[in-house]
């Protein structure tokens, strides 16, 4: 692993492993999945994807919580630490976070502070997150979305966000699956 990705893994470990071991299990599995699906994106973007996967939930760390919105809190903290701006923006916007930001009244702040990337990398990050359960288990995207809704309950803000984001998340996952199918397979 390049130093850039190693550093991202170590940051995530330091911020999540002890205070949030279940989240750490999820993050480890998301990063492993991102490494596998990185074969479907351009080589120059692979480390950015994997680093972003390691860091996508760092904003859940109790010591980093500011707004209570993990995507924005994580992106802000990473930016403040001098982490690659593209990685910080991918973390801030991962898995349709702009829609959750709107639910939380933070849409303007997120949009002003971080550029939303619409790319194979953003799709692959969403794929890796939205096909990985809270304990690191593999899920089909519809199962994962149902799991999130059941965990939060019908009236929760996260459930409202998931219902709005579902079509876009499914599309990002399907685009990534198509890219994987089209990618050359190793011998």
Buried (B, 14 or more C-beta within 10 A) or exposed (E): BEEBBEBBBEBBBEBBBEEBEEBBBBBBBBBBBBBEBBBBBEEEBBBBBBBBBBBBBBBBBEEBBEBEBBBBBBBBBBBEEEBBEBBBBBBBBBBBBBBBBBBBEBBEBBBEBBEBBEBBBBBBBBBBBBBBBBEBBEBEBEBBBBBBBEEBEEEEEBBBBBEBBBEBBBEBBEBBBEBBEEEEEEE
